[in-house]
């Protein structure tokens, strides 16, 4: 549930910043979004961390489900790995966009889009990590601490 709330909050922040600046479309770049989301979805589908995250998403919609400490610890570790992967993909997008800038130094029309690709890919990776995964990780760690106190 926190994943969905975090995603909605991230979209809200981007829309508000875009609306206040008068340039909402400045923050939307399909290649940058795909550069982050496609590898992230592949990671979630194929990794053990993805299995743990999908189990968390399924159980978060059950009304009276109580997590045990080992489930929360596994969730926290899975989210930590997912954050590392997301930031790594964002760094890869940043470097690939900068390389595209350097390759196209002769063509001044390509410098702006290449630089935008690199910066927006990193922005999306940081936004997904901070607004979606970190609150869920903090929730799991707080629950673990509460269970240890009992």
N, C-alpha and C positions, 0 to 999 in steps of 0.2 A: 504494500500500500504506500509506503514511503517512497518507493521508486517512482510511482505514478505522480504523487504529490510533488516530488522534486522535479520531475520532468515538466509538469505544468507550471511550477514556479519559475523554472529556467525560461520557458517560452514566454511567460508573463514579463519577466525582466527584459528579455530581448525586444518584445513588442513595445514596452514602455520606453526603453531607451531609443528605439527606432522612431517611435512616434514623437518623442520630445525633440529629437534631432531633426525631424522632418524627412528622414531618409531610412525608412523601415527596410527597404530592399537592399540597403547597404550591408545588412547583417545576414542576408540570405544568399548563399552561394551553393548550388546543388553539387558541383564537384567536390567542394570541401566537406559537405555533409556526408556524401557517399564515401569519401576517403576515410572518414571516422566510423560511420555506422556499418558499412559492409564488413570490415575486419572485426569489429566488435561483435556483430551478430554471428560471424563465423566462429569467433572465440567462445561465445556463450553456448552455441550449439554443440561444439566439439569438445569442450574441456570439462573437467570435473567441476571447476568453479561454476560453469554454466548450469550443470545439473543441480548444484546446491542453490544457485539463484532461482532457478525455475521452481524448485521445491518451495523456496521461501515465498515466491509470488503466489503459488497455488494455495499455500496455507494461510497467507495473509488475508485472504477473503473468507476464511472460515471464522465464524463469530467467536467461538469459545476455545480456540486452539491455544494451548500453552506450550511454549518452547522449553526444551531442556538445555542445560548448559552446553553439552557437546554440539547440539544443532546450532546454537548461537555462535560458538567458537568457530565452527566450520563456516558459517555464514560470514563472520568477520574476516576470516582468512581468504575466503573466495572473493569478497569485495576488495580486499587489499590487492589480490592478484589482478582483478579486473581493472582497478584504478591504475596499476602499473602498466598494464597492457594498453589501456586507453591513452595514457600520457605518452607511451612509447609510439603509438600510432600517430598521435598528434605531432610528436617530434619528427617522425618520418615525413609527415605531410609538410611540416615547416621546412625541413631540409630539401625535400623535392621541389617545393615552390621556389626556394632560393636558388637551387640549381637551374630551374627553368628561367629565372631572372638572368642568371649569369650566361646561360646559353644564348639568350635573346638580347644581348646588350646592343647589338646593331639595330634591332627592330624596337624602336622606342614605344610602339603601340602595345607590345606584349609585356612590357615591364610592370605596368599597373596590375593587369589581371594575374600575372604570376606571383607578384608580391601579395596580392589580396588572397590568393589561394593558400599561400604559406601561412599568413597571419590568421585567416579565418579557420583553417584546419586546426591550428593550435588553440585558438579561442574555443572552438567547439569541443575539443578534447578536454580542456580545462573546465568548461562549463558542465559537461556531462559528468566529469569526476566530482566536481564540487557540489553541484546542485542535485545530483541523482544518487551517486554512490556514497559519498562521505556522510550524509545524514543517516543513511541506512546502517552504515558501519558504526556510527556513534550510537544509534539506537541499540544495536546488537551488543555493543560493549557495555552500555549502561544496564541493559537487562542482565548480562553476565555478572556485573558488579552487584546488582540487587539480589541475584540468586546466591551469590557467595556470602552476602550479609545475613541471609536467612538461616 
